[in-house]
Amino acid sequence: MSSFSASIDLPPIATSVPLARRLVRDVLRTWDAPHDAQDAELLVAELVANVIDHVGGDVLTLQLELAGAWLQIAVVDGSAIRPIVRELSHERERGRGMRLVAEIADRWGADDHDGGKRVWFELSPDGAGEPAGLFSGPDGEGPEDSDRSTKESSR
């Protein structure tokens, strides 16, 4: 299977959320990726919205990589503060974004990146199971278990 990658810088403003969704949808269609595009769009919207709501800054970077059957989507920003998966609360209107990422993505995590962070998630094609270390950690030596979460460990 082929490997593809794409990266684009976006301003951290509200209109970047629907733009990121459209970019993901169009790229997955172009790559003929066998992944649930609606899940990918929802999760990228949550990651981009987190940057807009909690970080700001001058730019965020959307990264997509298809390696074999596995899709990884990441958002890079200038803040080193890692996202938190909050407990669900009926008192709070907001704060469910990372809970959605943890529940829907096959794997997700956050890595240090040039003084900021890179928050990513991985999706498999339907029924493919756990990835076999297709994406490398920050040192290029393979997955870093300390920075990676799976559905099983996040519940």
N, C-alpha and C positions, 0 to 999 in steps of 0.2 A: 504494500500500500504506500502511497506517496506521502511526503511530508510537506507541509506548507506553513508559512508564518506571515504575520502582518502586524504592523504597529502604527499607531497614529496618536499624535498629541491633540488634546482637546482643552478648551478653557474650562475651568471649574465653575460653570454657570448652569442654571437649571435647564437650558435648552440642550445641553450636552447629554442629558439622560435619554431623551427619545432619539437623539442622533446616535448614541452608542448602541441602542437597541437595533436601529435600522442597519448600522454598520455590521453588527454581528449577524443579523438575519441575511444580509446580502453576501457577506463573506462565506457563511456556511453554505448558502445556496450555490455560490460560485465554485466552492471546493467540493460540492456534492457530498458534504459531510453527513453521515448517517446518525446524527445526534438530534435530540429534541430541541429544536430551535426556540420554542417558547420557553423552555427551562433556561436555556443559555441567555435569552433576552431578559428574562426576569432577574436572573442573578447578576448580570452585568449592570442592569439598572440599579440594583441595590448597592453594588460596589461604587459606581460612579456617584450616586446620591450621597453615600457616606463621605466621599471626598468633599463634595459641595457643602454638606451640612457641618462637617466636623473639622475639615482641614483648610479648605480654601486654597490659597497660593496662586501661582501664576499659570500652572499647567498640570494636567494629569495625562498619563500615557496609557492608552488601551493597547494591550498585546493579545494576540491570538496565535495559537500554535496547534496544528494538527499533526501528530506523530503516530503513524500507524493508524489504529482505530481510535486513539484517545485524543480528546480535545482539551486544551488548557487555555483558559482566558484569565488575564491578569489586569489589574489596574495599579499603576505606579504613581505615588505622590510624594511630596516633600516632607511629610511628617513621620517621625519614627514611632509614634504611638500606634500600637497594634489594635485592631478591632476587637470588640468584646461580643460574645454571644450572651445576650441577656436572657434571664428567665422571663417567661411570658407573664404579663401583668394586665389586668383589666383597667387599672388606674392610668396606665401610660398609653397615649395614642400612638407613640412611635417607639422605635427600638426593636423592631422585629426583623430587620433586614439581614443581619448576620445569622439569626435563627433560621431564616429561609435558606440561606447559603448552606448552613450546616446540614439541614434536612434534605435538600434536593441534590446537592453536588455529591459525586462519589467520593471526592477528596477535596480538601481545601486547606489553605494555610496562609501564612504571612512570612516574608523574608525581609531582612535588612537590604536596602538598595540605595547606594549613593547618599547616605545621610537621611534617607526617607525609608519607605517600605514599598513592598510589592505584595499585594493581596491577590491570591489566585484561587481558582477552583478548576477541577477536572470533571469532565463528563465522559462517560463511556457510551458507545452505541448501545441500543437496547439489548439487555441480557449479556453484556460482555464480561461483567464481573470486575474484580480489582485490577488496576493497572500493574504492569510488571516493571516498574521503575523506568518508564519511558522518558520522564523528564528529570533533568539533573538539578541538584541543589545548587546553592550559590557558588560553590567551588568547582562545579562541573563534574563532580565525582559521583553523582547519583543522588537519589532522594535522601533528604535529611529527615529522619523520623521525628526529631524533636520539633520541627516546624510544620509537620504535616499532620492533618487530622483526617479521619475517615468517618463515615457515618456511624460505625459501631462505637468509636471512641468518643464521639461528641454527644451521645445520648445519655 
